[in-house]
Amino acid sequence: MALLNTWAFMKVMRYRTSEGEIHWGSWIAEGKALRIEGDLFSDYRVTEKRDSVFKLLAPLVPSSILCVGLNYRLHAEETKAKIPDFPVLFMKSPTALQHPGGAIEIPTHLASDQVDFECELAVVIGKRCKNVSRDRALDYVFGYTCANDVSARDWQKIRGGSQWCRAKTFDTFCPLGPWLVTADEIPDPNVLRLTTTLNGQVVQDSNTSDMIFDVPRLIEFLSGSTTLLPGTVILTGTPQGVGMARTPPLWLKPGDELVVEIEKIGRLQNPVVMESEP
């Protein structure tokens, strides 16, 4: 017997079994999932096959990662930036993806000593969309997860040639997880508390209600004259408290432990190490 694709009331995990197989599954208990078969974004079913989770993976491999900068009012204030008239868009490569528990690597080849943390709500698009109106935007959301928009500020501010992609898209600079919470569980994504904890100390503590452009407006804007494919991940911006804005600045270092936590979604935890030579 299988459950039909409902896009409803699930925590969707992606995981590796002890046999090395990778599957999606519906969370049922710590380390346990009901296996999902089929295409998550078109025709899937939740089976009665119970799997033990050997390793938890990022909940999807994104078709693209669209990121919004300067989207919290208090973050704009702490960086002394003008409130934008339109959402500020940049992109990360899908190769920046990192799993829950996977290490964030401080770059050594293109070296940085100003690596920063940014907790963010990530929106996962579930249906192909273009020119979506604000009032229908949430119909295209499969679900939500936690993200950390890790940023090398020296490459962003000094060496990036006035664009942000180099600073934001190093390997491991986009941890996602621990799972996807389907959209029905979060009818309003703009009422969620989100925090970052660094080595046991809370360094970011805010609410998605502080967004300058809310989630429906972001989808409306990003889909304007542009097709968003299923599996597109939208990082919606970070709140105040980033390391760059502190006195003195607070940069990540090897041995640090980061936890991004979002209400109704979960905890995304990653250690910090130096990049090793290939």
N, C-alpha and C positions, 0 to 999 in steps of 0.2 A: 504493500500500500504506500502511496506517496501523497504528499500535500501539494496542492496547486500553487503556482506562482501568484502570490498575492501582494508582494512588496510590503508586507505588513508584520509588525511586531516581531522583529527578529534582530539578533546580534549575529551578523554574518562574519565568520572567521575564514581566513585562509591559512592553511597549516600544512606541515609535512608530517607524515606518519613515520613510524620507526622503520618501515620498509622503504622509505625514500619517496613515497608518492605524495604529490601535492594536490590538495582538494580545497574547495570551499565547503563550509559547514555551518549549521545553525547551532549556536552555543546552547548547551543544556546544563553544564556544570563545569567547575574548574577542570581544565584539561580534557573535556569531553565535548563531542559535537555530533550532531546528526548530519551525515554527509549530504551535500547538495550536488545534484547531477544536472547537466545541461548548461546553457549559457545564462549567466547571472543576469544579464541585461535584456534577455528576450524570452527565453522559454526554459526556466529551471524548475526543478522540483526538489523538495526536501524529502529524502528517503528515511527509512527506519534503520539504516545502517549506522551503528554507533562506532565512532572512531575515537581512539586515544590520540591526543595532540602531542606529538613528539617535539615539534618546534612551531611556535606561533610566528607567522609571516605578516608582512604588511597586507592589509585586507584586499588589495588589488594592485595590479601593475597598471598605472594610469595610461590612458591614450595620450593625454597631455596634462601638464600641470600649469594652470593659470593662477597667478598670484596678484593680490591687490595690496599696494603699499599705502601707508598713511591713511588708515581707515578707522582709527579710533580718535575721538576728540582729545582725550587726555594725553594720548601718545603724541598727537600733533603739538599739543602745548609743551610737553617735556622736551621735544626736539626743536621748538620754536619755529615750526613750519606753518605755512599758510594752509588753511583748509582748502582742499582741492575742489574745483568745480565739477569734475568728473572723476570716476574711479581711476586710480593710477595703476596701470597694468605692467607687469613684467612676467617672465616665465622661468621655470626650472626645467631642466632636462629630466625625463623619466629615470635616467641613470643616477640621479641624486637620491633616489628612493632608499630608505633604510627601514629595517624591520623593528618591531618592538624588541627591546633588549639588545639590539645591535649597536655597535659603537659609532659615535660621531667622531670622525677623524679630522684633526686639525691639520690643514695642508702643510706639507713640508717641501714639495717640489716647486709649486707656486706658493711660496711660504706666506703664512699669515700669523700675526700674533695679536689679532683683534677679532677673534671669533665670538659671536654673540648668539643669544637664545631669543626665540620669539614664539610663544605659544599662540596657536591659531585654531579656529574652527575650520575644518575642511568639509566642503560640500562635494558630493559625488553625483554627477549627472547620470541618470539612468536611461534616458531616451534621447535620440537625436533631436536637436532643436535649433531653431534659427528664428530671429526676430520675435522672440517670445515677449508677450506683454507682462508687465509687473504682476497683474492680478492672476496670471496663470503660471507664473514662474516656478512655484513650488511643486506643480504637477510633474515637473521634469526631474525632480530630485529623487534619486534612489535612497540616499541616506547620508549620514554624517559620521565623521571620525575626527580624532585628534591629530594635529600636525605640529611640527616644530620647524619653523622657517629659519634654519640656521644660516647665519650671514657672516661673511668675512668683511668687517667694516672698512679695513684699509683698502681692500679691492673695490669696495662700494664707493668710498669717498675720495680716494686719492688716485688709484691706478685703473679704475674701471672705464675711463673715457666717457664719463657722465651717464652711463647706463649701469643697471644693477645686475644683469644676468651673470657676469663673471663671478661676482661676489656671492651669488645665491645658489649656484648650481654645481659646486664641487661635489664629488662623490660623498654620499652619506648625509648630505645637507637637507634631506627631506624625510625625516622619520614620520611614519604614518601608523596609526593603530589606536588601540589594540584590535579593534574590529569595526565593522560598519553597523551603525544602529539605523534601522530602516526609518524612512521619513514619517511613517504613521506614529512612531513613538515620540517624535519631536514636532508637534504641529506648528510651533513657533520657534525658529532657531535664534531669534533675537531676544531671548530672555534667559540665557544660559550663563552661569558663572564659569569662568575659566581662570586657571592659575598655572604658574610655573614654580616649581620648588627646586632649588639648587643646593645640593648637599644638606638637605633637611630644612633649609630656610626658604620661606615663601618670598619670591622676588617679583612676581607679577600676580595681581589679584584684581580681576575686573569682571565685567559682564558684557555679553554681546549686545546689550541694549545701548552701549556707548558707540556702536558703529556709526560712522558718518553716512555710509551707504549700506542699507540693510541687505539681507540675502536676496530677497526678490528683486531689488534694484540692481544688484550686481549681476544676476542672471540675465535680466533684461538688457543691461549694458553690454555684457560680454557676448551675448548671442546676437547683437545687432549687426546685421550684414555678415554674420560669421556663424558657421555651423559648429555647434558643440556636439561631439560624438559621445556615445555612451562610454563611461569610464573616464570622462574628463573630471579632473580634480580641481576645485577652486579653493585656494587658500585665501581667507577673507580678511587678513590683516591681523596685526598684533596690538594688544593694549599697552598701556604705560608700564614702565618698570624695566625696560630693556637695559642691558649692561652699558651700552654706548652712552645713555643719558645720565648715568650716575657720576658722582664725584667722590673719589676717582672712578674711572670706568671699571666695569666688572667684566673681564674677559674670561672665556672658558679656558681650562687648563687640563692636562692629563690627570686622570683620577677623579674628576668631577662626576657627579651623578645628577642627571636632569630628570624631572618628572613633570609632564604636561598633563593636567587633569581638567576635564570638562564635564560639567553637570549632565547627568543622564546618558553620558557616553562611556567614560572610563578613564584609565590612567595609561599614559604612554611613557615608558621609562627607558632611558638610554644613558650608558656611560660615555665618557670622553677619553680618547686616546690620541696619540700622535699618529699621523699617517706613516705607514711602513713602506719601505721600498718594494716594488713588485718583484 
